[in-house]
Amino acid sequence: MTTTASRGETPPPTMDELHDDVPDLVHPMAEPPKVPLTLLTGYLGAGKSTLLEYILTAQHGYRIAVCMNDFGDTTDIESKSLTLSNPSDPDAPSTQLLALPNGCLCCSVKDMGIAAIEEMARNERVDWVVVELTGLADPGPVAKSFWANEEMGELVLDGVVCVVDSRNVLKQLADTSDEVNMSQRQIAQADVILLNKLDLVSPAQLAEVSAAVQRINPTLRVHETTRSAVPLASIFGLHAYATAPPALDAADAHAHADDVHAHAHDPSPTHDGPCASPHAHPSAVQTALLALATLSAARFAQLEKFLQAVLWSSTFPDGRPVDADVLRTKGYVRVAAHDQAETRAYVVQGVADLFDIKAVDDDGTGQGKIVFIGRDVGGIVDELRRVMDL
């Protein structure tokens, strides 16, 4: 049926016009916040179990799911059992959970894949998930699998926390009996360090330990602890894989970059300076940092191409092989707009051969930098400086 209007009358609204006048009653739903997942690492005897015992027994107010390596450690804790099926394999045996009096949950990480951990976090409405690694485990491959896995769902990799035995760590770091020094790698790939057993070392020993740890990874957030006692709010909610590394002013950044450059050409263990110890052994883990001024769009594209070549193909852009083992890549880059009137900021985060560049709000502060942590990474910074003519 066609509706007409008499002369002088306003024609009736069309259906499209009527639709435009209807208020939106359903608003797009905001994405629910992700549940942070922390990897807990640390060499044998460092104090990981002590930290987990506190999480599972103290009245701290958080509902935390702890996936432990040795589930038997919790058998003396008052609890009740729950069961959880594996969503990726319904026929697989159910995983036992222990519900603790303080509201936390405990399970064995050996029984659970990423999908099962995500299912537990969603069903049990936890605030935080902690996955304990063995004392001899390399956290890098585990972090990579969690960071890049589509089964993470409501989970997000928040960071790697490493507990260090302050009394014995210097001997562990100096151990050359194996080709890979696992204590070095654990510290290198951590975002937070607990310098534990403070009561068993002197102030001078603690200062030496702190310096050794910072030489390996100066981007760490460091907490000094006794019996792994630390405010839990300081070790989760880190957003370590989505934010820039801790701020360094320009002078510090240039000093560290110059120091790494100098030591890359002087392997003598007697050479003075903050990076001397890592370079005393060719296989030692080190950090190399290059300060970056605000880049043009072309220079930014050149940096991304460089990272693709080095991290994806283990070659420099000109095809030469990269003789280095990159464990972590971090960076903060400011890029000038075409009219130079404003800048954009980007965060670089990488684990082994994976990396991501993410745009972030630019507040106009912060020193641009790119950081490589791993074995023999000083040469990567040297080549990046040359390629970008810095």
Secondary structure, 3 states (H helix, E strand, C coil): CCCCCCCCCCCCCCHHHHHHHCCCCCCCCCCCCCEEEEEEECCCCCCHHHHHHHHHHCCCCCCEEEEECCHHHHCCCCCEEEEECCCCCCCCCCEEEEECCCCCEEEEHHHCCHHHHHHHHHHHCCCEEEEECCCCCCHHHHHHHHHHCHHHCCEEEEEEEEEEECCCHHHHHHCCCCCCCHHHHHHHCCCEEEEECHHHCCHHHHHHHHHHHHHHCCCCEEEECCCCCCCHHHCCCCCCCCCCCCCCCHHHHHHHHHHHHHHHCCCCCCCCCCCHHHHCCCCCEEEEEEEECCECHHHHHHHHHHHHHHHHHCECCCCCECCCEEEEEEEEEEEECCCCCCEEEEEEEEECCEEEEEEECCCCCCCEEEEEEEECCHHHHHHHHHHCCC
